[in-house]
Structures are given as C-alpha cells and as structure tokens.
C-alpha cells in the first residue's frame, strides 16, 4: 500500500479514484465516504493548492456520477508518544493541527454550496493524532461537520492506549470532546461494555466494515450489543477487497451469529438501513428514502437473477438482503440521474483504460 501511495500524483490519483468510484456506482453505491489521507507531495511538501489531492477525488466522484463526502484525515504519528512517521507517511501529515484545520477550512469554503459534496474531518485514530490536536479539532468542529475516526480496530490498539492514557480509545475520544452525534466510530471491533455505554449516551454511531475485519483477521465486532444499546450502525467497504454493500450489510448479522451463537439478531429492514439511510446520515447528507423532498438516489435490483430468482416471492426484502450481490444491480439513479443502466456505466471502459495506461 505504501509503495503504491508513494507513486501517486494528482493526475493518477484522479484516474484511480474514478475507476474505483465507477465500480462502486455499478455496485449500487450512490454516495462514497472517502477517508482521504494522501494530501501532499513526497516529504510532506504541499502542492501549490494544498487541497489538490482532495479536489482530484471530488472530480473523480463527479466523473463517476456519485455523491462524495470527503473525510479529510489527520495523521501525525505512528503510535502513542508521537512515534515518528516513515517517509511515505509524511504525505499524510500537515505537520501541525493548526495547518490541518486551515486546509480543511479552505475545503469547507470551496464546497459549501455544492449539493453533491460534503466535507468532513477524520482524525485517523487516537494513536495517530495527539490529544492536544484532537482537543483543537473539538473546539473547531463543534459538531457541525461529519467526523469519522478509527476506534479499537485491534486488541493491540486498546492495550497500547490503556498503557499510554489509562483509557480505551473511546474513553480518550470522549475526554477530548469528540464523542457526539456528528461522530462515526469506524470498526469499533474491540470496544468494551463501558465503551458501548459511552457511545450510546453520546449519540455517536458506528461504521461496521465486515469484509475488512474478516479479511484482516481483526475479529468480530459487538454489533448486536451496540444495536441493543441504541447505537446506529452503518457499513463501509474500507479496504475495497470487496465492493459489495449487500455483503457488508448481511455481514453485520452473520458476524453476530458467529460471535454469539444466535440467529436472527437483525431484521432485514435494519440491515438495509445500515447500507442506505444510516450511512447517508453519517456522511452529512440529509433526506433519505423515496419520499418528497429527498434526493432521488435509488437502486434497481434484477429480481430474476440466478441468486434472486424464486428467493423474493414471499419476502422480497429478506431475499434481497441475504441473497443479492452487487452483480444483481441493474440500474442506479443519483439525484434522479440514471448513472448505471442495464448493468452498464457509460464511462467504465474509459475509466478502466485510463487506469491501465497509467501503469498503476
């Protein structure tokens, strides 16, 4: 990953992102929440426009025809105690919290009136962002923008955090004032019972990344316990090993079955909400569903596909949630515009060829 990141320029970054976002559109994704790390040139030197890489991602989303929430990531250390960044990671860092917030301020101003773009802020994690910087973010943020942060992804993160701060990562986020209704905790695989209480009381939600947590062997998160406490769940593709929100949404239930030995913990309606309205809300987009006043973002599923034929006669929603895949998406509409028709995106071949020509 780092070798790849070292190669990217604004031009090639846009090409890669356009291909990925086009694939996402064909899988039925109408809005991407992009956890955006790669800000600067090698050595951390800013581009002439310090947000050039972010602009490239927004252009890519426009080319693919989908909405984007650009979650601008702060990254300052590789571990507690301000462990220094390696050479490639310097491209992630603004060097100080003040410069990071100045750069995000410029993004917010640039896209304030754009209905297809949201700007959010994303302190990477409590190990990568010093507490002093997170306190500055809390004062600057004031709950006005989407805020996403990785939390308790691995047991080692919890152990190191307890050793350095006497608190869990969720406890630190609460202490600095960043745990609130605008906050989304990404992964939360190893949160404790007390953490779940804090998260629920704060109104924060959790983004569950089932295929990533499975692929990396990070563990099975307490999705059932979070839901029982009243925490809203959304889903993310994270590593993009699989771009299939059907697989991600049912992963919430299937992981809960594996960890708890019980079935039927989540109704199909709850799983569908995790992949649709809950995720949209966590990214700062208001108005969800096919109702007057909401954006006409919707997906058409092919009911006679090999996976769904006969599976949705009695209970269509359960059949879709537990049997459909991204391959069953036939049409995708974003803001009333048909972006994908009959399983085809008009720009897919061009996006794919540009990626191949770039050599990435």
Order of alpha helices (4+ residues) and beta strands (2+ residues): alpha-alpha-beta-alpha-beta-alpha-beta-alpha-beta-alpha-alpha-beta-alpha-beta-alpha-alpha-beta-alpha-alpha-alpha-beta-alpha-beta-beta-beta-alpha
